[in-house]
Amino acid sequence: MRGKEQALTSRDSSLVIDNLCDQARVQSVAVTCFCFDFAAQKEQSPTSMLGALLKQVVGGLEGVPVEIVQAYRDQKKVIGGRGPGLSDIVNMLQTTSSEKHTFICIDALDECVAEHRAKLLNSLNKILQKSPGTRIFVTGRPHIQDEIGRRLSGRVTTMRITPRRGDIISYLRSRLDEDTTPDAMDSSLEAEILKKIPEDISEMYVKSAALRKLP
């Protein structure tokens, strides 16, 4: 059921991200997003994830901040050259997000390896300490709720969303309509899918972290 749950959650997240992007067109804000994938857990480290967010932020700037340019130049001086480390990327995100209101959207955080998730949340907390105007939107299953609150210093507002049966059926119908091999499924199998999956799908929620200025 993991794939279907993630697809439904991702659709909810995309609505939030689309709304933020619409606001960004008329306001001076940056919107970044990253979706964790269970099948790519080993590749999605805190360094690669935050690096992807940094790339999105820098791509929306009129010019690259001097601090970031210098950091990359310093890395090139190392024998053979290398990419910036986690602490370097955190510093760069602190620089960019402190100059411009930034929304960081992270989908399916529960699919992140536990060790990586701890480092990621600690890094996000460091960014927030230097950039109180930054806001973070996170989705995941309930079992990571306490960890998020603890590592982000408790500055979290949570919304729990349980999918309605009608929404699940509508989503399944849309996916079935996109099937490229419709002859492989008869009406009885389709009816069984539309009956069984809505009954078995587990609860999901959206956690929205509205992080305010530190006291």
Biotite code that builds the C-alpha atoms (Angstrom):
import biotite.structure as struc

atoms = struc.array([
    struc.Atom([0.000, 0.000, 0.000], chain_id="A", res_id=1, res_name="MET", atom_name="CA", element="C"),
    struc.Atom([3.028, 2.267, 0.391], chain_id="A", res_id=2, res_name="ARG", atom_name="CA", element="C"),
    struc.Atom([3.010, 3.516, -3.212], chain_id="A", res_id=3, res_name="GLY", atom_name="CA", element="C"),
    struc.Atom([-0.694, 4.385, -3.251], chain_id="A", res_id=4, res_name="LYS", atom_name="CA", element="C"),
    struc.Atom([-0.509, 6.192, 0.092], chain_id="A", res_id=5, res_name="GLU", atom_name="CA", element="C"),
    struc.Atom([2.489, 8.204, -1.072], chain_id="A", res_id=6, res_name="GLN", atom_name="CA", element="C"),
    struc.Atom([0.763, 9.101, -4.337], chain_id="A", res_id=7, res_name="ALA", atom_name="CA", element="C"),
    struc.Atom([-2.273, 10.443, -2.513], chain_id="A", res_id=8, res_name="LEU", atom_name="CA", element="C"),
    struc.Atom([-0.125, 12.349, -0.023], chain_id="A", res_id=9, res_name="THR", atom_name="CA", element="C"),
    struc.Atom([2.011, 13.778, -2.835], chain_id="A", res_id=10, res_name="SER", atom_name="CA", element="C"),
    struc.Atom([-1.116, 15.052, -4.545], chain_id="A", res_id=11, res_name="ARG", atom_name="CA", element="C"),
    struc.Atom([-2.082, 16.945, -1.373], chain_id="A", res_id=12, res_name="ASP", atom_name="CA", element="C"),
    struc.Atom([1.451, 18.329, -1.140], chain_id="A", res_id=13, res_name="SER", atom_name="CA", element="C"),
    struc.Atom([1.422, 19.464, -4.752], chain_id="A", res_id=14, res_name="SER", atom_name="CA", element="C"),
    struc.Atom([-1.663, 21.579, -4.060], chain_id="A", res_id=15, res_name="LEU", atom_name="CA", element="C"),
    struc.Atom([0.167, 23.350, -1.230], chain_id="A", res_id=16, res_name="VAL", atom_name="CA", element="C"),
    struc.Atom([3.308, 23.835, -3.337], chain_id="A", res_id=17, res_name="ILE", atom_name="CA", element="C"),
    struc.Atom([1.308, 25.122, -6.316], chain_id="A", res_id=18, res_name="ASP", atom_name="CA", element="C"),
    struc.Atom([-0.403, 27.659, -4.053], chain_id="A", res_id=19, res_name="ASN", atom_name="CA", element="C"),
    struc.Atom([2.942, 28.828, -2.657], chain_id="A", res_id=20, res_name="LEU", atom_name="CA", element="C"),
    struc.Atom([4.361, 29.145, -6.176], chain_id="A", res_id=21, res_name="CYS", atom_name="CA", element="C"),
    struc.Atom([1.383, 31.291, -7.180], chain_id="A", res_id=22, res_name="ASP", atom_name="CA", element="C"),
    struc.Atom([2.108, 33.583, -4.238], chain_id="A", res_id=23, res_name="GLN", atom_name="CA", element="C"),
    struc.Atom([5.799, 33.716, -5.152], chain_id="A", res_id=24, res_name="ALA", atom_name="CA", element="C"),
    struc.Atom([4.911, 35.268, -8.507], chain_id="A", res_id=25, res_name="ARG", atom_name="CA", element="C"),
    struc.Atom([3.615, 38.411, -6.840], chain_id="A", res_id=26, res_name="VAL", atom_name="CA", element="C"),
    struc.Atom([5.732, 38.404, -3.686], chain_id="A", res_id=27, res_name="GLN", atom_name="CA", element="C"),
    struc.Atom([9.454, 38.364, -3.065], chain_id="A", res_id=28, res_name="SER", atom_name="CA", element="C"),
    struc.Atom([9.632, 34.795, -1.759], chain_id="A", res_id=29, res_name="VAL", atom_name="CA", element="C"),
    struc.Atom([11.454, 31.621, -2.727], chain_id="A", res_id=30, res_name="ALA", atom_name="CA", element="C"),
    struc.Atom([9.744, 28.215, -2.860], chain_id="A", res_id=31, res_name="VAL", atom_name="CA", element="C"),
    struc.Atom([11.768, 25.000, -2.774], chain_id="A", res_id=32, res_name="THR", atom_name="CA", element="C"),
    struc.Atom([10.583, 21.406, -2.655], chain_id="A", res_id=33, res_name="CYS", atom_name="CA", element="C"),
    struc.Atom([11.923, 17.868, -2.321], chain_id="A", res_id=34, res_name="PHE", atom_name="CA", element="C"),
    struc.Atom([10.137, 14.504, -2.287], chain_id="A", res_id=35, res_name="CYS", atom_name="CA", element="C"),
    struc.Atom([11.657, 11.468, -0.621], chain_id="A", res_id=36, res_name="PHE", atom_name="CA", element="C"),
    struc.Atom([11.342, 8.138, -2.409], chain_id="A", res_id=37, res_name="ASP", atom_name="CA", element="C"),
    struc.Atom([11.465, 4.791, -0.594], chain_id="A", res_id=38, res_name="PHE", atom_name="CA", element="C"),
    struc.Atom([13.191, 3.225, -3.610], chain_id="A", res_id=39, res_name="ALA", atom_name="CA", element="C"),
    struc.Atom([16.035, 5.768, -3.494], chain_id="A", res_id=40, res_name="ALA", atom_name="CA", element="C"),
    struc.Atom([16.711, 5.971, 0.232], chain_id="A", res_id=41, res_name="GLN", atom_name="CA", element="C"),
    struc.Atom([20.457, 5.393, -0.026], chain_id="A", res_id=42, res_name="LYS", atom_name="CA", element="C"),
    struc.Atom([20.931, 8.148, -2.600], chain_id="A", res_id=43, res_name="GLU", atom_name="CA", element="C"),
    struc.Atom([18.795, 10.735, -0.803], chain_id="A", res_id=44, res_name="GLN", atom_name="CA", element="C"),
    struc.Atom([21.226, 11.864, 1.877], chain_id="A", res_id=45, res_name="SER", atom_name="CA", element="C"),
    struc.Atom([20.915, 15.156, 3.802], chain_id="A", res_id=46, res_name="PRO", atom_name="CA", element="C"),
    struc.Atom([23.729, 16.579, 1.670], chain_id="A", res_id=47, res_name="THR", atom_name="CA", element="C"),
    struc.Atom([22.086, 15.713, -1.661], chain_id="A", res_id=48, res_name="SER", atom_name="CA", element="C"),
    struc.Atom([18.623, 16.790, -0.466], chain_id="A", res_id=49, res_name="MET", atom_name="CA", element="C"),
    struc.Atom([19.706, 20.169, 0.918], chain_id="A", res_id=50, res_name="LEU", atom_name="CA", element="C"),
    struc.Atom([21.973, 20.628, -2.091], chain_id="A", res_id=51, res_name="GLY", atom_name="CA", element="C"),
    struc.Atom([18.949, 20.227, -4.347], chain_id="A", res_id=52, res_name="ALA", atom_name="CA", element="C"),
    struc.Atom([17.068, 22.868, -2.337], chain_id="A", res_id=53, res_name="LEU", atom_name="CA", element="C"),
    struc.Atom([20.035, 25.238, -2.520], chain_id="A", res_id=54, res_name="LEU", atom_name="CA", element="C"),
    struc.Atom([20.158, 24.833, -6.291], chain_id="A", res_id=55, res_name="LYS", atom_name="CA", element="C"),
    struc.Atom([16.477, 25.764, -6.522], chain_id="A", res_id=56, res_name="GLN", atom_name="CA", element="C"),
    struc.Atom([16.946, 28.855, -4.369], chain_id="A", res_id=57, res_name="VAL", atom_name="CA", element="C"),
    struc.Atom([20.025, 30.072, -6.245], chain_id="A", res_id=58, res_name="VAL", atom_name="CA", element="C"),
    struc.Atom([18.308, 29.439, -9.570], chain_id="A", res_id=59, res_name="GLY", atom_name="CA", element="C"),
    struc.Atom([15.630, 31.979, -8.636], chain_id="A", res_id=60, res_name="GLY", atom_name="CA", element="C"),
    struc.Atom([18.052, 34.735, -7.639], chain_id="A", res_id=61, res_name="LEU", atom_name="CA", element="C"),
    struc.Atom([19.131, 37.533, -9.933], chain_id="A", res_id=62, res_name="GLU", atom_name="CA", element="C"),
    struc.Atom([22.715, 36.938, -8.878], chain_id="A", res_id=63, res_name="GLY", atom_name="CA", element="C"),
    struc.Atom([24.622, 34.351, -6.878], chain_id="A", res_id=64, res_name="VAL", atom_name="CA", element="C"),
    struc.Atom([25.653, 35.644, -3.418], chain_id="A", res_id=65, res_name="PRO", atom_name="CA", element="C"),
    struc.Atom([29.376, 36.265, -3.023], chain_id="A", res_id=66, res_name="VAL", atom_name="CA", element="C"),
    struc.Atom([29.564, 33.866, -0.060], chain_id="A", res_id=67, res_name="GLU", atom_name="CA", element="C"),
    struc.Atom([28.298, 30.985, -2.190], chain_id="A", res_id=68, res_name="ILE", atom_name="CA", element="C"),
    struc.Atom([30.638, 31.749, -5.072], chain_id="A", res_id=69, res_name="VAL", atom_name="CA", element="C"),
    struc.Atom([33.587, 31.833, -2.685], chain_id="A", res_id=70, res_name="GLN", atom_name="CA", element="C"),
    struc.Atom([32.551, 28.575, -1.006], chain_id="A", res_id=71, res_name="ALA", atom_name="CA", element="C"),
    struc.Atom([32.544, 26.722, -4.342], chain_id="A", res_id=72, res_name="TYR", atom_name="CA", element="C"),
    struc.Atom([35.891, 28.267, -5.283], chain_id="A", res_id=73, res_name="ARG", atom_name="CA", element="C"),
    struc.Atom([37.361, 27.060, -2.008], chain_id="A", res_id=74, res_name="ASP", atom_name="CA", element="C"),
    struc.Atom([36.157, 23.514, -2.703], chain_id="A", res_id=75, res_name="GLN", atom_name="CA", element="C"),
    struc.Atom([37.832, 23.528, -6.115], chain_id="A", res_id=76, res_name="LYS", atom_name="CA", element="C"),
    struc.Atom([41.178, 24.196, -4.429], chain_id="A", res_id=77, res_name="LYS", atom_name="CA", element="C"),
    struc.Atom([41.027, 20.775, -2.768], chain_id="A", res_id=78, res_name="VAL", atom_name="CA", element="C"),
    struc.Atom([42.993, 18.087, -4.588], chain_id="A", res_id=79, res_name="ILE", atom_name="CA", element="C"),
    struc.Atom([40.775, 16.756, -7.354], chain_id="A", res_id=80, res_name="GLY", atom_name="CA", element="C"),
    struc.Atom([38.018, 19.147, -6.387], chain_id="A", res_id=81, res_name="GLY", atom_name="CA", element="C"),
    struc.Atom([34.929, 18.152, -4.471], chain_id="A", res_id=82, res_name="ARG", atom_name="CA", element="C"),
    struc.Atom([31.394, 19.288, -3.784], chain_id="A", res_id=83, res_name="GLY", atom_name="CA", element="C"),
    struc.Atom([30.474, 21.258, -0.671], chain_id="A", res_id=84, res_name="PRO", atom_name="CA", element="C"),
    struc.Atom([29.803, 19.310, 2.509], chain_id="A", res_id=85, res_name="GLY", atom_name="CA", element="C"),
    struc.Atom([26.644, 19.350, 4.613], chain_id="A", res_id=86, res_name="LEU", atom_name="CA", element="C"),
    struc.Atom([27.810, 22.162, 6.879], chain_id="A", res_id=87, res_name="SER", atom_name="CA", element="C"),
    struc.Atom([28.798, 24.260, 3.842], chain_id="A", res_id=88, res_name="ASP", atom_name="CA", element="C"),
    struc.Atom([25.371, 23.808, 2.251], chain_id="A", res_id=89, res_name="ILE", atom_name="CA", element="C"),
    struc.Atom([23.631, 24.684, 5.529], chain_id="A", res_id=90, res_name="VAL", atom_name="CA", element="C"),
    struc.Atom([25.662, 27.891, 5.717], chain_id="A", res_id=91, res_name="ASN", atom_name="CA", element="C"),
    struc.Atom([24.735, 28.758, 2.120], chain_id="A", res_id=92, res_name="MET", atom_name="CA", element="C"),
    struc.Atom([21.034, 28.161, 2.777], chain_id="A", res_id=93, res_name="LEU", atom_name="CA", element="C"),
    struc.Atom([21.288, 30.329, 5.877], chain_id="A", res_id=94, res_name="GLN", atom_name="CA", element="C"),
    struc.Atom([22.720, 33.091, 3.702], chain_id="A", res_id=95, res_name="THR", atom_name="CA", element="C"),
    struc.Atom([20.094, 32.900, 0.956], chain_id="A", res_id=96, res_name="THR", atom_name="CA", element="C"),
    struc.Atom([17.065, 32.376, 3.219], chain_id="A", res_id=97, res_name="SER", atom_name="CA", element="C"),
    struc.Atom([18.053, 35.211, 5.546], chain_id="A", res_id=98, res_name="SER", atom_name="CA", element="C"),
    struc.Atom([17.931, 37.633, 2.601], chain_id="A", res_id=99, res_name="GLU", atom_name="CA", element="C"),
    struc.Atom([14.640, 36.390, 1.143], chain_id="A", res_id=100, res_name="LYS", atom_name="CA", element="C"),
    struc.Atom([11.580, 34.743, 2.674], chain_id="A", res_id=101, res_name="HIS", atom_name="CA", element="C"),
    struc.Atom([11.870, 31.063, 1.855], chain_id="A", res_id=102, res_name="THR", atom_name="CA", element="C"),
    struc.Atom([9.411, 28.158, 1.939], chain_id="A", res_id=103, res_name="PHE", atom_name="CA", element="C"),
    struc.Atom([10.985, 24.704, 2.207], chain_id="A", res_id=104, res_name="ILE", atom_name="CA", element="C"),
    struc.Atom([8.546, 21.923, 1.270], chain_id="A", res_id=105, res_name="CYS", atom_name="CA", element="C"),
    struc.Atom([9.501, 18.322, 2.054], chain_id="A", res_id=106, res_name="ILE", atom_name="CA", element="C"),
    struc.Atom([7.194, 15.499, 0.997], chain_id="A", res_id=107, res_name="ASP", atom_name="CA", element="C"),
    struc.Atom([7.183, 11.953, 2.470], chain_id="A", res_id=108, res_name="ALA", atom_name="CA", element="C"),
    struc.Atom([9.817, 12.626, 5.133], chain_id="A", res_id=109, res_name="LEU", atom_name="CA", element="C"),
    struc.Atom([8.980, 9.256, 6.692], chain_id="A", res_id=110, res_name="ASP", atom_name="CA", element="C"),
    struc.Atom([10.589, 7.618, 3.640], chain_id="A", res_id=111, res_name="GLU", atom_name="CA", element="C"),
    struc.Atom([13.936, 9.139, 4.631], chain_id="A", res_id=112, res_name="CYS", atom_name="CA", element="C"),
    struc.Atom([16.386, 6.812, 6.416], chain_id="A", res_id=113, res_name="VAL", atom_name="CA", element="C"),
    struc.Atom([16.177, 7.425, 10.183], chain_id="A", res_id=114, res_name="ALA", atom_name="CA", element="C"),
    struc.Atom([19.848, 8.401, 10.472], chain_id="A", res_id=115, res_name="GLU", atom_name="CA", element="C"),
    struc.Atom([19.564, 10.779, 7.530], chain_id="A", res_id=116, res_name="HIS", atom_name="CA", element="C"),
    struc.Atom([16.306, 12.200, 8.869], chain_id="A", res_id=117, res_name="ARG", atom_name="CA", element="C"),
    struc.Atom([17.953, 13.160, 12.159], chain_id="A", res_id=118, res_name="ALA", atom_name="CA", element="C"),
    struc.Atom([20.784, 14.993, 10.386], chain_id="A", res_id=119, res_name="LYS", atom_name="CA", element="C"),
    struc.Atom([18.339, 16.673, 8.015], chain_id="A", res_id=120, res_name="LEU", atom_name="CA", element="C"),
    struc.Atom([16.048, 17.969, 10.752], chain_id="A", res_id=121, res_name="LEU", atom_name="CA", element="C"),
    struc.Atom([19.011, 19.186, 12.802], chain_id="A", res_id=122, res_name="ASN", atom_name="CA", element="C"),
    struc.Atom([20.307, 21.030, 9.726], chain_id="A", res_id=123, res_name="SER", atom_name="CA", element="C"),
    struc.Atom([16.908, 22.608, 9.108], chain_id="A", res_id=124, res_name="LEU", atom_name="CA", element="C"),
    struc.Atom([16.831, 23.750, 12.717], chain_id="A", res_id=125, res_name="ASN", atom_name="CA", element="C"),
    struc.Atom([20.189, 25.484, 12.226], chain_id="A", res_id=126, res_name="LYS", atom_name="CA", element="C"),
    struc.Atom([18.818, 27.251, 9.151], chain_id="A", res_id=127, res_name="ILE", atom_name="CA", element="C"),
    struc.Atom([15.791, 28.432, 11.119], chain_id="A", res_id=128, res_name="LEU", atom_name="CA", element="C"),
    struc.Atom([17.943, 29.823, 13.907], chain_id="A", res_id=129, res_name="GLN", atom_name="CA", element="C"),
    struc.Atom([19.664, 32.147, 11.427], chain_id="A", res_id=130, res_name="LYS", atom_name="CA", element="C"),
    struc.Atom([16.632, 32.668, 9.172], chain_id="A", res_id=131, res_name="SER", atom_name="CA", element="C"),
    struc.Atom([13.497, 33.216, 11.292], chain_id="A", res_id=132, res_name="PRO", atom_name="CA", element="C"),
    struc.Atom([11.545, 34.196, 8.163], chain_id="A", res_id=133, res_name="GLY", atom_name="CA", element="C"),
    struc.Atom([11.882, 30.704, 6.722], chain_id="A", res_id=134, res_name="THR", atom_name="CA", element="C"),
    struc.Atom([8.837, 28.413, 6.808], chain_id="A", res_id=135, res_name="ARG", atom_name="CA", element="C"),
    struc.Atom([8.884, 24.632, 6.452], chain_id="A", res_id=136, res_name="ILE", atom_name="CA", element="C"),
    struc.Atom([6.067, 22.410, 5.207], chain_id="A", res_id=137, res_name="PHE", atom_name="CA", element="C"),
    struc.Atom([6.544, 18.673, 5.818], chain_id="A", res_id=138, res_name="VAL", atom_name="CA", element="C"),
    struc.Atom([4.393, 15.636, 5.079], chain_id="A", res_id=139, res_name="THR", atom_name="CA", element="C"),
    struc.Atom([4.802, 12.182, 6.573], chain_id="A", res_id=140, res_name="GLY", atom_name="CA", element="C"),
    struc.Atom([3.172, 9.395, 8.533], chain_id="A", res_id=141, res_name="ARG", atom_name="CA", element="C"),
    struc.Atom([2.307, 9.943, 12.209], chain_id="A", res_id=142, res_name="PRO", atom_name="CA", element="C"),
    struc.Atom([5.234, 7.967, 13.652], chain_id="A", res_id=143, res_name="HIS", atom_name="CA", element="C"),
    struc.Atom([7.737, 10.775, 12.857], chain_id="A", res_id=144, res_name="ILE", atom_name="CA", element="C"),
    struc.Atom([5.623, 13.516, 14.443], chain_id="A", res_id=145, res_name="GLN", atom_name="CA", element="C"),
    struc.Atom([7.409, 13.532, 17.816], chain_id="A", res_id=146, res_name="ASP", atom_name="CA", element="C"),
    struc.Atom([10.840, 13.528, 16.168], chain_id="A", res_id=147, res_name="GLU", atom_name="CA", element="C"),
    struc.Atom([9.985, 16.541, 14.034], chain_id="A", res_id=148, res_name="ILE", atom_name="CA", element="C"),
    struc.Atom([8.716, 18.493, 17.029], chain_id="A", res_id=149, res_name="GLY", atom_name="CA", element="C"),
    struc.Atom([11.749, 17.583, 19.111], chain_id="A", res_id=150, res_name="ARG", atom_name="CA", element="C"),
    struc.Atom([14.411, 18.367, 16.514], chain_id="A", res_id=151, res_name="ARG", atom_name="CA", element="C"),
    struc.Atom([12.732, 21.584, 15.408], chain_id="A", res_id=152, res_name="LEU", atom_name="CA", element="C"),
    struc.Atom([12.537, 22.800, 18.995], chain_id="A", res_id=153, res_name="SER", atom_name="CA", element="C"),
    struc.Atom([8.786, 22.247, 19.265], chain_id="A", res_id=154, res_name="GLY", atom_name="CA", element="C"),
    struc.Atom([7.883, 25.114, 16.927], chain_id="A", res_id=155, res_name="ARG", atom_name="CA", element="C"),
    struc.Atom([5.479, 22.999, 14.906], chain_id="A", res_id=156, res_name="VAL", atom_name="CA", element="C"),
    struc.Atom([1.823, 23.241, 13.968], chain_id="A", res_id=157, res_name="THR", atom_name="CA", element="C"),
    struc.Atom([0.310, 19.898, 12.972], chain_id="A", res_id=158, res_name="THR", atom_name="CA", element="C"),
    struc.Atom([-2.682, 19.137, 10.768], chain_id="A", res_id=159, res_name="MET", atom_name="CA", element="C"),
    struc.Atom([-3.863, 15.551, 10.478], chain_id="A", res_id=160, res_name="ARG", atom_name="CA", element="C"),
    struc.Atom([-5.701, 14.712, 7.263], chain_id="A", res_id=161, res_name="ILE", atom_name="CA", element="C"),
    struc.Atom([-7.511, 11.428, 6.746], chain_id="A", res_id=162, res_name="THR", atom_name="CA", element="C"),
    struc.Atom([-8.433, 10.688, 3.118], chain_id="A", res_id=163, res_name="PRO", atom_name="CA", element="C"),
    struc.Atom([-12.128, 10.327, 2.385], chain_id="A", res_id=164, res_name="ARG", atom_name="CA", element="C"),
    struc.Atom([-13.315, 7.171, 0.664], chain_id="A", res_id=165, res_name="ARG", atom_name="CA", element="C"),
    struc.Atom([-14.717, 9.167, -2.252], chain_id="A", res_id=166, res_name="GLY", atom_name="CA", element="C"),
    struc.Atom([-11.382, 10.912, -2.818], chain_id="A", res_id=167, res_name="ASP", atom_name="CA", element="C"),
    struc.Atom([-9.520, 7.604, -2.862], chain_id="A", res_id=168, res_name="ILE", atom_name="CA", element="C"),
    struc.Atom([-11.970, 6.100, -5.360], chain_id="A", res_id=169, res_name="ILE", atom_name="CA", element="C"),
    struc.Atom([-11.722, 9.176, -7.599], chain_id="A", res_id=170, res_name="SER", atom_name="CA", element="C"),
    struc.Atom([-7.938, 8.925, -7.556], chain_id="A", res_id=171, res_name="TYR", atom_name="CA", element="C"),
    struc.Atom([-8.011, 5.193, -8.339], chain_id="A", res_id=172, res_name="LEU", atom_name="CA", element="C"),
    struc.Atom([-10.432, 5.734, -11.217], chain_id="A", res_id=173, res_name="ARG", atom_name="CA", element="C"),
    struc.Atom([-8.182, 8.388, -12.729], chain_id="A", res_id=174, res_name="SER", atom_name="CA", element="C"),
    struc.Atom([-5.204, 6.022, -12.551], chain_id="A", res_id=175, res_name="ARG", atom_name="CA", element="C"),
    struc.Atom([-7.181, 3.149, -14.024], chain_id="A", res_id=176, res_name="LEU", atom_name="CA", element="C"),
    struc.Atom([-8.257, 5.382, -16.894], chain_id="A", res_id=177, res_name="ASP", atom_name="CA", element="C"),
    struc.Atom([-4.571, 5.987, -17.647], chain_id="A", res_id=178, res_name="GLU", atom_name="CA", element="C"),
    struc.Atom([-3.821, 2.260, -17.890], chain_id="A", res_id=179, res_name="ASP", atom_name="CA", element="C"),
    struc.Atom([-2.010, 1.563, -21.165], chain_id="A", res_id=180, res_name="THR", atom_name="CA", element="C"),
    struc.Atom([-3.142, -2.082, -21.170], chain_id="A", res_id=181, res_name="THR", atom_name="CA", element="C"),
    struc.Atom([-6.867, -1.890, -20.359], chain_id="A", res_id=182, res_name="PRO", atom_name="CA", element="C"),
    struc.Atom([-7.547, -5.334, -21.840], chain_id="A", res_id=183, res_name="ASP", atom_name="CA", element="C"),
    struc.Atom([-5.486, -6.906, -19.057], chain_id="A", res_id=184, res_name="ALA", atom_name="CA", element="C"),
    struc.Atom([-8.184, -6.038, -16.504], chain_id="A", res_id=185, res_name="MET", atom_name="CA", element="C"),
    struc.Atom([-11.804, -7.152, -16.535], chain_id="A", res_id=186, res_name="ASP", atom_name="CA", element="C"),
    struc.Atom([-14.675, -5.403, -14.810], chain_id="A", res_id=187, res_name="SER", atom_name="CA", element="C"),
    struc.Atom([-14.630, -7.737, -11.799], chain_id="A", res_id=188, res_name="SER", atom_name="CA", element="C"),
    struc.Atom([-10.963, -7.024, -11.055], chain_id="A", res_id=189, res_name="LEU", atom_name="CA", element="C"),
    struc.Atom([-11.543, -3.279, -11.406], chain_id="A", res_id=190, res_name="GLU", atom_name="CA", element="C"),
    struc.Atom([-14.484, -3.491, -9.005], chain_id="A", res_id=191, res_name="ALA", atom_name="CA", element="C"),
    struc.Atom([-12.342, -5.432, -6.505], chain_id="A", res_id=192, res_name="GLU", atom_name="CA", element="C"),
    struc.Atom([-9.623, -2.768, -6.657], chain_id="A", res_id=193, res_name="ILE", atom_name="CA", element="C"),
    struc.Atom([-12.118, 0.032, -6.085], chain_id="A", res_id=194, res_name="LEU", atom_name="CA", element="C"),
    struc.Atom([-13.568, -1.865, -3.124], chain_id="A", res_id=195, res_name="LYS", atom_name="CA", element="C"),
    struc.Atom([-10.488, -3.303, -1.427], chain_id="A", res_id=196, res_name="LYS", atom_name="CA", element="C"),
    struc.Atom([-7.959, -0.453, -1.522], chain_id="A", res_id=197, res_name="ILE", atom_name="CA", element="C"),
    struc.Atom([-10.198, 2.214, 0.107], chain_id="A", res_id=198, res_name="PRO", atom_name="CA", element="C"),
    struc.Atom([-10.914, -0.285, 2.887], chain_id="A", res_id=199, res_name="GLU", atom_name="CA", element="C"),
    struc.Atom([-7.269, -1.108, 3.584], chain_id="A", res_id=200, res_name="ASP", atom_name="CA", element="C"),
    struc.Atom([-5.471, 2.172, 3.076], chain_id="A", res_id=201, res_name="ILE", atom_name="CA", element="C"),
    struc.Atom([-4.019, 3.484, 6.318], chain_id="A", res_id=202, res_name="SER", atom_name="CA", element="C"),
    struc.Atom([-4.372, 6.912, 7.832], chain_id="A", res_id=203, res_name="GLU", atom_name="CA", element="C"),
    struc.Atom([-2.194, 9.690, 6.473], chain_id="A", res_id=204, res_name="MET", atom_name="CA", element="C"),
    struc.Atom([-1.594, 13.182, 7.677], chain_id="A", res_id=205, res_name="TYR", atom_name="CA", element="C"),
    struc.Atom([-0.003, 16.436, 6.629], chain_id="A", res_id=206, res_name="VAL", atom_name="CA", element="C"),
    struc.Atom([2.314, 18.047, 9.113], chain_id="A", res_id=207, res_name="LYS", atom_name="CA", element="C"),
    struc.Atom([2.762, 21.766, 8.553], chain_id="A", res_id=208, res_name="SER", atom_name="CA", element="C"),
    struc.Atom([5.581, 23.369, 10.508], chain_id="A", res_id=209, res_name="ALA", atom_name="CA", element="C"),
    struc.Atom([4.845, 27.102, 10.842], chain_id="A", res_id=210, res_name="ALA", atom_name="CA", element="C"),
    struc.Atom([8.103, 28.201, 12.349], chain_id="A", res_id=211, res_name="LEU", atom_name="CA", element="C"),
    struc.Atom([8.212, 31.628, 13.920], chain_id="A", res_id=212, res_name="ARG", atom_name="CA", element="C"),
    struc.Atom([10.998, 33.899, 15.028], chain_id="A", res_id=213, res_name="LYS", atom_name="CA", element="C"),
    struc.Atom([13.031, 32.508, 17.876], chain_id="A", res_id=214, res_name="LEU", atom_name="CA", element="C"),
    struc.Atom([12.564, 34.284, 21.226], chain_id="A", res_id=215, res_name="PRO", atom_name="CA", element="C"),
])
